[in-house]
């Protein structure tokens, strides 16, 4: 496993993510918490060649 710091603006939700179907995610609610406390559970991300 490799740990990298990635700008949140570079992330997008996968079309396969069942929780994100139907509307764009509202990151406004989570960003203040992430800024104040950091990410307590690391996100798992993968490259997207189409972006």
Residue frames as qw, qx, qy, qz and C-alpha x, y, z in Angstrom:
[[0.000, 0.891, 0.454, 0.000, 0.00, 0.00, 0.00],
 [0.431, 0.190, 0.013, 0.882, 1.22, 3.49, -0.78],
 [0.125, -0.789, -0.445, 0.405, 0.24, 6.68, 1.05],
 [0.315, 0.268, 0.262, 0.872, -0.06, 9.84, -1.04],
 [0.062, 0.579, 0.392, -0.712, -1.52, 13.23, -0.27],
 [0.211, 0.377, 0.653, 0.622, -3.94, 14.23, -3.05],
 [0.170, 0.057, 0.084, -0.980, -5.72, 17.57, -3.41],
 [0.374, 0.365, 0.771, -0.364, -9.42, 16.93, -2.79],
 [0.445, 0.626, -0.049, -0.638, -10.26, 18.94, -5.92],
 [0.242, 0.415, -0.789, -0.384, -8.66, 16.16, -7.98],
 [0.208, 0.080, 0.958, -0.178, -11.07, 13.51, -6.65],
 [0.552, 0.014, -0.282, -0.785, -14.31, 12.45, -8.28],
 [0.658, -0.064, 0.628, -0.410, -16.91, 9.89, -7.29],
 [0.073, -0.106, 0.915, 0.381, -16.94, 6.68, -9.30],
 [0.592, -0.018, -0.322, -0.738, -20.09, 5.90, -11.30],
 [0.621, -0.080, -0.779, -0.024, -19.94, 2.46, -9.65],
 [0.066, 0.029, -0.649, 0.757, -20.34, 4.01, -6.18],
 [0.210, -0.532, -0.794, -0.206, -23.89, 3.07, -5.15],
 [0.247, -0.642, -0.461, 0.561, -24.06, 5.89, -2.58],
 [0.105, -0.417, 0.163, 0.888, -23.47, 8.57, -5.19],
 [0.156, 0.335, 0.781, 0.503, -26.10, 7.64, -7.76],
 [0.000, 0.787, 0.613, 0.061, -28.58, 10.31, -8.75],
 [0.014, -0.990, -0.041, -0.132, -26.90, 13.50, -7.61],
 [0.481, 0.558, -0.424, 0.527, -23.50, 15.04, -7.10],
 [0.626, -0.399, -0.531, 0.408, -22.09, 14.65, -3.58],
 [0.154, -0.933, -0.028, -0.323, -22.30, 17.62, -1.22],
 [0.719, 0.085, -0.393, 0.567, -18.74, 17.97, 0.03],
 [0.071, -0.665, 0.117, -0.734, -19.56, 21.23, 1.83],
 [0.754, -0.577, -0.022, -0.314, -20.66, 19.29, 4.92],
 [0.946, -0.187, -0.053, 0.259, -17.53, 17.21, 5.21],
 [0.551, 0.580, -0.161, 0.578, -14.81, 19.68, 4.23],
 [0.241, -0.787, 0.272, -0.499, -14.82, 21.69, 7.51],
 [0.880, -0.415, 0.206, -0.101, -14.46, 18.46, 9.49],
 [0.896, 0.234, 0.006, 0.377, -11.62, 17.21, 7.28],
 [0.298, 0.728, -0.197, 0.585, -9.86, 20.55, 7.56],
 [0.456, -0.719, 0.276, -0.446, -10.24, 20.61, 11.36],
 [0.787, -0.388, 0.455, -0.154, -9.49, 16.96, 12.16],
 [0.046, 0.436, -0.831, -0.342, -8.07, 15.42, 9.01],
 [0.784, 0.052, -0.444, -0.431, -9.31, 12.19, 7.48],
 [0.559, -0.451, 0.611, -0.334, -9.68, 9.67, 10.28],
 [0.804, 0.122, 0.580, 0.046, -10.31, 6.77, 7.89],
 [0.136, -0.420, 0.543, 0.714, -8.10, 7.00, 4.80],
 [0.707, 0.516, 0.058, -0.480, -9.85, 7.14, 1.45],
 [0.615, -0.061, 0.696, 0.366, -9.08, 4.47, -1.10],
 [0.438, 0.757, -0.046, -0.482, -8.65, 6.00, -4.53],
 [0.715, 0.054, 0.560, 0.414, -7.47, 4.86, -7.94],
 [0.078, -0.330, 0.370, 0.865, -6.31, 6.65, -11.08],
 [0.566, 0.622, 0.486, -0.237, -8.89, 7.57, -13.68],
 [0.467, -0.061, 0.521, 0.712, -7.37, 7.58, -17.16],
 [0.195, 0.674, 0.596, 0.390, -10.41, 9.35, -18.62],
 [0.205, -0.945, -0.224, 0.123, -9.83, 12.48, -16.57]]
